């Protein structure tokens, strides 16, 4: 199993309310229903433990049970629409593939 960590900020002009409505109403339920995904969560950064603002506004954590299947899942028309909406709102998101030690 792998975890994909996504770090991103919203593009200038993107409303926090619009992004968070998209995340709650579309992104979270659709991605969580994918066969390759055990769990998907979106977190809103509130700052650094040492003080000061976070360099990223949002963090996504995707628990993937099969990376090959994920490739198939994200190629569907529904996921292509979700990805296009996400790309229209997120500025240069970093997708980091991880595994447990």
N, C-alpha and C positions, 0 to 999 in steps of 0.2 A: 504494500500500500504506500502511496505517496501523498504528500500534502503539497498543494500549490498555494503559495502566499502571493497575494497581489497587493502592491503598494501604489497608491495614486492620490492625486489631487484633482479637483474638478477644474475643467477648463474655465478660463475667464468668461464671465457672462452666464455660466450655468448656475441655475438656482439650486441651493441646497434642498429646498422643499421639493423641487421637481425630481432631483436625483433620488432622494430618499423615498419618494412615492414610487418611482420606477423600481428601486431595489426591493421594497416591501411587496408591491403588487405584482411584479413580473419576474424580475431576476431571481429572487430567493425561491419562490415556489417552483419555477420552471427548472432551474438548475438542480434544486434538491430532488426533483422527480427523475433526473437522468439515471439510467441503470449504472453508469460508471461512477456515480457520486454517492458516497455514504452520508456526507454532511457538507453543507455550504453555509457559511455565515459571513455577514458583513458587519464590520466593527467601525465605529466612528472614533477617531483619536481625540483625546481630550487634553493631551499635553505630555510632556516628559516627566518621568518620576523625579528627575533631578531639577525640574523646573523649566519653564519656557514652553514654547509651542512645539508640537510634533512637526517633523519635516513632511509628513503625509497626513492628509485629512481622513483617509479611509484605508482600511486593511480588509482584504477578503481572505478567508481560509477555506480551501476546498479539499476535503478528504476524498481522494480518488482511489477506488478499488482496482481500476484497470485503465492504464494510460492509453492502450490501444483502443479500447471501447470508448474512452473519452473522445478520441479523434473522430470516431464514427458519430457519437452523440452530438458533437458541436457542428457537424456538417449538415444537420437537418435545417429545413427552412425556418422553423421556429427559433432555433438557436442562432441562426445567422441574423435574424431580426433583433434578437436580444443583444448579440455581440455588436451589431451596428449602432444600436441605441447607446450601449455602454461606451463605445469608441467616440460617439458624438459628445459625451459628457466628461469622460476621463482624459486627463492630459498625460500622455506618455506613461501609461501604467507599466509597472515592472511585474512580470510573471516569474516567480522563482519556484522551481521544482525542488522539493526537499524529500528527505527520507529520514527515518529515525536511526540513531546510532546503535 
